[in-house]
């Protein structure tokens, strides 16, 4: 029941940019909210942000630490969500998970993609 | 938005029951019935255990149950099993329309 596959992680220098992708299958992508959650090595989960469905105007919300630097967008025709990360900092180093489907909780998770911000 | 407060670790013996607390404010846990709980085994992605405070997704054992009183939510695991060893995280919707996680609790089955 539902699958998410992240891609696009890698090594980037501080101040650089990276775009993560999240391909969905097996559920109604267009009707679902899409979240991004990150986890630094040995640390807890941190909610990054969310994009709502078209019915909710594709509205986005972000945690304070990434607001203005990260942008979430989606392509409902290709069942894919994206996380564009700009002005990256070393503290953005983490495994990034995409997750879905409710506005209020996440019952489908990807396996994550690792992002390392280092010079 | 500050992280919700969870105990860093908890332990119990097989067959026992344990309860993990998750304390927030009236702007998150206390203000909305949108608390969820996740189990994360080592090296794996999280799985949803409980949503909307006390609802279980299909396929989740009824040994897992959620509740809330005021600004504190709780996850109770009954009949502890060795396979329950994992990290557990609570999350809540907030008044800013965002979500916030707890710091996580490591469960050890003795």
Interface residues (C-beta under 8 A of the other chain):
Chain A: X35 X37 X44 X45 X46 X47 X49 X50 X61 X62 X63 X64 X97 X99 X102 X103 X104 X105 X106 X107 X109 X110 X111 X112
Chain B: X1 X3 X34 X36 X38 X40 X45 X46 X47 X48 X51 X52 X57 X87 X89 X91 X93 X96 X97 X98 X99 X100 X101 X102 X103 X104
